[in-house]
Amino acid sequence: MATHDFLTGLPNRALLLDRFTIAAALAHRNKAGLAVMSLDLDKFKSINDTLGHDAGDQALKVISTRLTGIIRASDTVARVGGDEFVLVMLETKRMEDATAIAQKILDSFAEPLSIDDHQLHLSTSIGIAIYPEDAEDLETLTKKSDAAMYYSKGHGRNQFKFYGDGDVRISGDFKSAN
């Protein structure tokens, strides 16, 4: 339990850091990239408020299973907070590699979740940072992917954004798009 989330069985922050350290060392040695994605479920609080925390917990379990079904066995998805997840994708040589996975994740949310005789329609906002272009440590990459995720959330939800996109800033202050 020291390395895994008790509810979903996914890696927690401690195991995420360990796996990232190994992934970054391999990426550095192989002159490859990797992607860090921050995911936050859109309007998840309303599930807990209307259906209760048990329904919210069941939804998190289903979402965790969907996410692990999308990524490769060599990648890592971790639950790092209530409805927040971080993915570390190895061997991300091009932005298109991360784009394809992010789109698969968004597409997986199109299918409703069946929880306690309710059909729940959820979406997620995703932010992506790329190693080594955006940073070389997990803390900074996560801050940058979080900034991109909050930008996605603040500009329509149910989408992904790269940190390197011109409008995303780590401070959370965004310039207007022209």
Buried (B, 14 or more C-beta within 10 A) or exposed (E): EEEBBEBBEBBBBEBBBBBBEEBBEBBEEEEBBBBBBBBBBBEBEEBBEEBEEEBBBBBBBBBBEBBBEBBEEEBBBBBBEEBBBBBBBBBBEEBEBBBEBBEBBBEBBEEEBEBEEBEBEBBBBBBBBBBBEBBEBBEBBBBBBBBBBBBBBEBEBBBBBBBBBEEBBBEEEBEEEE
